[in-house]
Amino acid sequence: MLVLDQLLGATRPVLAISLEPGESVIGPTAEFAWMTDSIQLTADRPGMSTYTAKTDAGTIAFAASQPGRILPVDVAPSTAYLVHDRAFLAGTPGITVSTTDPTQPSGLASVDRTLCLRRLSGRGRAWVALPGDVVRHDLAAGTSLRAHPWHIGMSDASVTVQLAELPAAAARQVGGKAHQVAVLSGPGSVWLLSLAPPGTWIGPGPH
């Protein structure tokens, strides 16, 4: 059981997690902000590491990469989430993080930078870092919302996510290339972002 998770700062928040001996959390490999010398890092899965307090209590901290918010979410077998590829910050050992392509029934990881989501499942607590201001939108069954893929931070796993092409006339206004929007269909909630997450761009310049 986690002793304490604390959010520090305001503009670019930091998540500090205090662990008793034997307790651990998982997070992206080597993307911690700081940790006390009692914390041991073990890279034991692709792209992820386990941070464990060995013989003494300790603290591990993760910093948001952009101004925004860090949200705790409780995950259970009946409550899973889809989060932007770069949003997962940390989680308790019972959390499973997998990459999914919402446009492919096979669930293979997407190679298209337009929209790549990670599925948070299992049981435990996870923390996600969402850039900018965050707006929650609740979708009833049978209703949908169209959003720019870069501005989707998180959704309930019950929300269906599909990509659709912009109308030809609209595409011509943005350079004549095919551009896509995400169609989010309920039931479930989505968390939309005022800032694009880091690493999302098309072409040589950032969003």
Secondary structure, DSSP 8 states (H G I E B T S, - for coil): --SEEEEE-SSS-EEEEEE-TT-EEEEETT--SEE-TTEEEEEEETTEEEEEE-SS-EEEEEE-SSSEEEEEEEEBTTB-EEEETTTEEEE-TTEEEEEE-TT-TT------TT--EEEEEESEEEEEEEES-EEEEEE-TT-EEEE-GGGEEEEETTSEEEEEE--HHHHHHTTSS--EEEEEESSEEEEEESS--TT--SSSS--
